[in-house]
Amino acid sequence: MKITKRVVVHGRVQGVNFREATRLQAQRCNVGGWVRNCDDGSVEAVLHGLPDDVTRMLDWMRRGPPAARVARVEVDDWDGEFEGFERR
């Protein structure tokens, strides 16, 4: 059974290729959903997939791409199903 999570990543996560790196990692993890920048400087994403795949994705998001400096990650349950992953 697939799950869906909403994730908000805080820290130095804009201007460091976080969204594109997230999109590519989501494809590797077989996770659907989307990612976008927020006005407060955070990055928000919705992840949909098998629990192990979503967990792998969340582990990656806690580190992010090399130039990112993740300070805090918020994770909540979310409704919805997503095919493919898009950068918004």
Summary of the structure (lengths in Angstrom):
residues: 88
radius of gyration: 11.5
end to end distance: 26.3
largest distance: 34.9
contacts: 267
relative contact order: 0.35
helix: 26%
strand: 40%
